[in-house]
Amino acid sequence: MARVLLDSTVLIDALRGKPAASRLRAMRRTGDEPWVCVISIEEIWRGIRPDDETAVRRLFRGLRLAPLGAAEGERAGAWRREFAAGGTTLHQADCLIASAAVGVGATLATGNPTDFPMADVSVDHWPVGR
């Protein structure tokens, strides 16, 4: 049984009935655990229309919530500092999502794998919007 933390891009794709929706259903059949981070929950809620609220609530009820605590904050901050020293700016939200995935031992499923260049993050590219 594998743990997979779903990035916002994958969640949006699933809500639109695109390929991520069928991959998520397949995960449940195989016993893999879909996870989400509160950062992605906020990103989804920020962008939905009122008539999408029921579907969004249903989706999130079926996902496990990865905690964000001091360890995840430290890890995310260290990544941002390390990459900034090399001239690369990482987004705070992406670092926190990735840190949540590492914290629960999950692979990070995303439509934007280049947003997660951290060596200790296992990233699975789920092409979206196709």
Secondary structure, DSSP 8 states (H G I E B T S, - for coil): --EEEE-HHHHHHHHTTSHHHHHHHHHHHHT-EEEEEHHHHHHHHHH--GGGHHHHHHHHHTSEEE---HHHHHHHHHHHHHHHHTT----HHHHHHHHHHHHTT-EEEES-GGG---TT--EEE-----
